[in-house]
Amino acid sequence: MKSNYIVRAIKFLNKIVPYLNKYASVYTAVSAFNFENRRAVKVGRGAVRYALLTSDYVVKWDYDANNACTFGGCKEEYAMWKEIKNSEFRDLFAEVTPVEVCGKTYYIMPRIDKLAINLSNDDIYEWLSDEANDYIWDELHLHDLHNENWGLLNGSPVIIDYACAG
């Protein structure tokens, strides 16, 4: 039986964290990990966070805690998820699960394979109901929702980076 993505992500973290601790560069650590384990993990980097992208999950963590309050970091995104998860609009957001490995907290999300980078924000907002747009903009006050922070899952838009709210 195949384990769920969170279980696999925790196993992955237990394997890759020693590489992250050994090398000064995340890119070098992931390259060494990929070579030694025959994996194809990719590294993404935003204003304050790294993201490790695997075939079915993403692992995020902050590298710049000083700017996390400005741009939104993992803690802010998880706090937002706790608010969102019981709403009728939860399917518009990728779920966030915090886990602790080797004394550090990492945040796991399901991988949304098809990023909406070829879509404009107007295209995405047209897919959403007026109520969903009101929820995102007026209730949550989300910012930084450019096309690279959206993905498509089963043909529907999903926000994959929603840490920046104000």
C-alpha positions as CSV (number, residue, x, y, z in Angstrom):
1,M,0.0,0.0,0.0
2,K,1.3,3.4,-1.0
3,S,1.8,5.8,2.0
4,N,0.4,9.3,1.9
5,Y,2.5,12.2,0.8
6,I,3.0,13.5,4.3
7,V,4.5,10.2,5.5
8,R,6.7,10.2,2.4
9,A,7.7,13.8,3.0
10,I,8.8,13.1,6.6
11,K,10.9,10.1,5.4
12,F,12.4,12.3,2.7
13,L,13.2,15.1,5.3
14,N,14.9,12.6,7.5
15,K,17.1,11.7,4.6
16,I,17.8,15.1,3.2
17,V,18.2,17.2,6.3
18,P,21.8,15.8,7.0
19,Y,22.7,17.1,3.5
20,L,21.2,20.5,4.2
21,N,23.2,20.6,7.5
22,K,26.4,19.5,5.8
23,Y,26.6,21.9,2.9
24,A,26.5,25.7,3.0
25,S,24.4,25.9,-0.1
26,V,20.9,24.4,-0.4
27,Y,21.5,23.9,-4.1
28,T,24.8,21.9,-3.4
29,A,23.0,19.9,-0.7
30,V,20.2,18.9,-3.0
31,S,22.5,18.2,-5.9
32,A,24.5,15.8,-3.7
33,F,21.4,14.2,-2.4
34,N,20.0,13.8,-5.9
35,F,23.2,12.2,-7.1
36,E,23.6,9.8,-4.2
37,N,19.9,8.8,-4.0
38,R,19.0,8.9,-7.7
39,R,16.4,11.5,-7.1
40,A,15.2,14.5,-9.1
41,V,14.4,17.0,-6.3
42,K,14.2,20.6,-7.5
43,V,14.9,23.7,-5.4
44,G,12.6,26.7,-5.6
45,R,13.4,30.0,-3.8
46,G,11.2,33.0,-3.0
47,A,11.7,36.2,-1.1
48,V,12.1,34.4,2.3
49,R,11.6,30.7,1.7
50,Y,13.1,27.7,0.1
51,A,10.9,25.0,-1.4
52,L,12.0,21.5,-2.3
53,L,9.8,20.1,-5.0
54,T,9.4,16.3,-5.4
55,S,7.0,14.4,-7.6
56,D,4.0,14.7,-5.2
57,Y,4.8,17.1,-2.4
58,V,6.7,20.3,-1.6
59,V,8.7,21.0,1.5
60,K,9.1,24.7,2.5
61,W,11.1,26.5,5.2
62,D,12.1,30.1,5.8
63,Y,15.7,31.2,5.2
64,D,15.1,34.9,6.0
65,A,13.1,35.2,9.2
66,N,13.8,39.0,9.3
67,N,11.7,39.6,6.2
68,A,9.1,36.9,6.8
69,C,6.9,39.5,8.6
70,T,7.0,41.6,5.4
71,F,6.6,39.0,2.7
72,G,5.0,36.2,4.7
73,G,6.8,33.1,5.8
74,C,5.9,29.5,6.6
75,K,4.4,30.4,10.0
76,E,2.2,33.0,8.4
77,E,1.1,30.6,5.7
78,Y,0.3,27.9,8.2
79,A,-1.7,30.4,10.3
80,M,-3.6,31.3,7.2
81,W,-4.3,27.6,6.5
82,K,-5.7,27.1,10.0
83,E,-8.1,29.9,9.2
84,I,-9.0,28.7,5.7
85,K,-9.3,24.9,6.3
86,N,-12.8,25.1,7.8
87,S,-14.1,27.5,5.2
88,E,-16.1,26.7,2.1
89,F,-13.2,27.9,0.0
90,R,-10.6,25.4,1.4
91,D,-10.2,23.7,-2.0
92,L,-8.8,26.9,-3.4
93,F,-5.7,26.5,-1.2
94,A,-3.0,23.8,-1.0
95,E,-3.0,22.3,2.5
96,V,0.0,23.1,4.8
97,T,1.2,20.6,7.3
98,P,4.1,21.5,9.7
99,V,6.5,18.8,10.8
100,E,9.6,18.9,13.0
101,V,12.7,17.1,11.8
102,C,16.1,17.3,13.7
103,G,14.8,20.3,15.8
104,K,13.6,22.4,12.8
105,T,10.1,22.9,11.5
106,Y,9.4,22.3,7.9
107,Y,6.1,22.8,6.1
108,I,4.7,20.2,3.7
109,M,2.2,20.8,0.9
110,P,0.9,18.6,-1.9
111,R,2.6,19.2,-5.2
112,I,0.4,21.0,-7.6
113,D,1.9,19.8,-10.9
114,K,0.7,22.3,-13.4
115,L,1.6,25.8,-12.5
116,A,-0.6,28.4,-14.0
117,I,2.3,30.5,-15.3
118,N,0.7,30.8,-18.7
119,L,-2.4,32.4,-17.3
120,S,-2.9,36.0,-16.3
121,N,-4.4,36.9,-12.9
122,D,-7.5,38.0,-14.8
123,D,-7.9,34.5,-16.3
124,I,-7.7,33.0,-12.8
125,Y,-10.1,35.4,-11.2
126,E,-12.6,34.8,-13.9
127,W,-12.7,31.1,-12.9
128,L,-13.5,32.1,-9.4
129,S,-17.0,33.0,-8.1
130,D,-17.6,36.5,-6.8
131,E,-17.8,35.0,-3.3
132,A,-14.4,33.3,-3.7
133,N,-12.8,36.5,-5.0
134,D,-14.3,38.5,-2.1
135,Y,-13.0,35.9,0.4
136,I,-9.5,36.0,-1.0
137,W,-9.3,39.8,-1.3
138,D,-11.7,41.2,1.3
139,E,-11.7,38.7,4.1
140,L,-8.2,37.2,3.9
141,H,-6.5,40.3,2.4
142,L,-4.1,38.2,0.5
143,H,-1.3,39.9,-1.5
144,D,1.3,38.5,-3.9
145,L,-1.1,36.3,-5.8
146,H,0.7,36.5,-9.1
147,N,0.3,33.7,-11.6
148,E,3.3,31.8,-10.3
149,N,1.6,31.4,-6.9
150,W,-1.4,29.6,-8.5
151,G,-1.6,26.1,-9.9
152,L,-4.1,24.0,-11.5
153,L,-5.4,20.8,-9.9
154,N,-8.0,18.8,-11.9
155,G,-8.6,21.8,-14.0
156,S,-9.4,24.1,-11.1
157,P,-7.2,26.9,-9.7
158,V,-5.3,26.3,-6.4
159,I,-3.2,28.9,-4.5
160,I,0.1,27.4,-3.6
161,D,1.7,30.4,-1.9
162,Y,-0.5,32.4,0.3
163,A,1.8,33.6,3.0
164,C,1.6,37.3,2.2
165,A,-1.5,38.8,3.8
166,G,-2.1,42.2,5.2
